[in-house]
Amino acid sequence: MSTTLQLSTSSVGKHPLNFYESPSWFTTELLRHVKLSGVIGEPCVGHGAIASLLRVWPYIESIWTNDIDSDKPADYHYDATLPESWDELPACDWICTNPPYSVYASPIIKNAFKKARVGVVAFLLTSFLEPCDDRADFLEQHPPSLVLTLPRFCFRKDKTGSRWATDNITISCFVWDKRATSQRLVIRSKSQIIGFYKNPERAISQQRAEGIVGAIAHGKFSTNYFIR
């Protein structure tokens, strides 16, 4: 087990290890645009917000999970920023994750892209498209096949703790499908997203979220699959 990733927690409002739980609609909206299947790897599982919903998606064979925090319930506890950690993780068709942002996102995405047989799905700040030094070459060589831009979600309260606040930049779902031959940009407003909520206090139940996954799988909600 490697625990080399160290983040400062002294800044007001920051969560340890940049951990912010994904709202359920990140995953359910993803499944309307990408038909994930086969073996899935979740290298930054946290409390399992994404993995718990993928487990009820009928096209998935199995899921393995990882998190650098040994207190999180995961199959493995490796540092996903390190290439050698991925040698210890099982093979998979897809990687699907909401990794820590800042300087840690780029190495995780690069490692995930090498590991996955079919592709990578990652929830990242939309500014990840900026060709910064840590990812310019990767983005030029491997532009995402889909960028699904989502409305802002309030992950945490402001510095005073009095109200829920959003990040300066919204989140997009980035998809690198190795089978794709073109790129798409899809914009989703909150009115289009099933089960949308603005902050954790307004979250829908796990049962309802799982019901949405099942409804998508059975064609009760529209889908927009580019590759089937």
N, C-alpha and C positions, 0 to 999 in steps of 0.2 A: 504494500500500500504506500502510495506517495502522497505527501501533504505539503508540497513545496509552494503551492499557490497561497500567497498571503495578501490580504487586503486590509487596509486601514479601516477601522470602524469608529474613528474618532469624530468624523464629520457628522453633524447633526442630520438626521433623516436617513442616513445610509444604513442598510441592513448588512449584517455580517456576511462575508463572502459574496456580496452583491446578489443575495438571494431574494427574489421576488416571485411569488407564486403566480402562475398563469391563470387568467380567468378561463372558465370552461369554454366560452365562445371562441377563444383562439383555436382550440382543437376542433370544435364542431364546424366552424366556418372553413377551416382547412380541409376537412373531409368532404366538403361540397365542391372542392376544386381539385383535389388530388386524391386518387383512389389508392391509398396506401395498401400494400399487401406483402405477404411473406414474413420474413423475420425482421423485427424492428429493434434498433438500439436506441436507448435514451441515456446519453452520457452525463446529463446534468439533471437528474430526476427530481431533486428536491423532495417534496412530500407526495409526489406522484400525480400532480394535477393532469398532466398530459397522458402519462402511461395508464392511469386508471380508466380513462375514456377510450384509449386505443385498445384496451383489453376486451371491450365489448364490440369492437368493430369486427364484423364476421370474416373479413378478408385477410386478417392477420393470423399467422401461424403461431408465433410466439414473440415475446418481448424480453430483452435483457436490460437491466438498469444499472447505472453507475452514478456515484456522486462523490466528490472529493471529501465532503463532510461525513465522517464516520458515524455521526449521530443520525444521519438520514437513513431510512430503510431502503437499501439498495443491494443488488446482487454483488456489486463490486464497489471499491472505493479507491479509484485512481484519479490522478490529476490529468484531466482531459486536455490540458494545454501541452502535455509532453508527448511527442510521437511514440516513445517507447511504451507508454501506458496502453496505447491502442493495440500493441502486440499481444497484450494479455486479455483483451476483450474478444468475445466470440464474433464470428462472421455474421454479417447481416445484409439484408437487401436495402433497407432504408435506415437512416439516422433521422430521428425527429426529436427536437429539443428546443428549449428556451435557455440558451447559455448565458452566463454572466457577460455583461457588456464591457465597456472600457477596453483595455488592452488585451483582454482575455478572449474576446469573441473570435478574432482572426485566427489564432492558432488552433482553436477548437474546430472551427469550420474547415480549415485546411486538412486537419487530421481526419475529420469525419468524411470529407469528400474522398480521401484515399481509401478509407475503410469500407464505405458503402458500395455494394454491387450495383444498385440501381440509382440511388440519389440521396439527397439531404434536404430536410425541411428544418428551417430554423427561424425562430421569432427574434428579430433584431431591430435595433433602431434603424429607421429608414435611411439615416445618414451612413449606414454601412456601405452604401453604393459609392460613397466618396472614395476615390482611388488614393487613399493614404499609403504611406510607405510600407505599412505592415500587410497590405492586401492588394495593392495596385496590380502587381503581376498576376496574382490569382484571379482577380476579377476580370482582367483583360483576357486571360486564357480560358476562364470558366465563368462567363457571365451567367447569372441566374436565368433559368428557363421561365420562371414565373415570379413576379413580385406582387403580392397581394397586400395592398395598403389598407390598414385598418384604422378605425376611429380611436382616439386616445382613451386609454384606461388609466384610472388613478390607482397606482400601485401602493402609494403611501400617503400619509398626511404631510402637510407643510411643516416647516420648522417650529411653528408655534403649537402644532398638534391640534389646531382648531378646525381645520377643514381639509378635505381630500384635494390633492394637487396632482397635476399631470406633469410628465416630463416635457422638456422644451421641444422634443421631436417625437412624433408618433412612432408606433411599432408597425413594421411590415412583416409579413410571412414570406421569407425567401425560400425558393425551391430551386434546387439544382437537380434536374432529372437528366441523367446521362443519356437517355434515349431521345430527348427532344432535339429538334433541329432549328428551333426558332425561339424567340423570347416574347413574353406577354406581360403587360402591366394591367392589373385589375384593381379598381378602386371600389371599396365597400363602405357604404354609410351605415350608421347604426340602425336605420330603419330596415335595412336589408338583412341584418344579422339576427338569426333565430336565437332567442335566449340572451340577448344583449343586456349587460348591466354595467354601470359606470365605475363602481368601486366595490371592494370586498364586502362592505356592509349590505350591499344589495344583491349579493350573489344568489343565483338560483340553487336549488338543492342538487346533490349528486345524482339522485334518482331521476330528476327532470333532465339533467344534462345527458345521462345515459339514454334516456328515452329519445332525446333529439338525435343521438348517434344512431339508434336503431331505426328511427324514422327516415333518416338520410339513406341508410343502407337499403331500406325497403322502398325507396323511390317516392316517399311521401312529401319530400321537399326537393326543389329543383337542384340540379348539379351542373357543373360546368367543367367536365373532364376534357382536357385537351388530349391526353393519352389514356386509353382505357386498358 
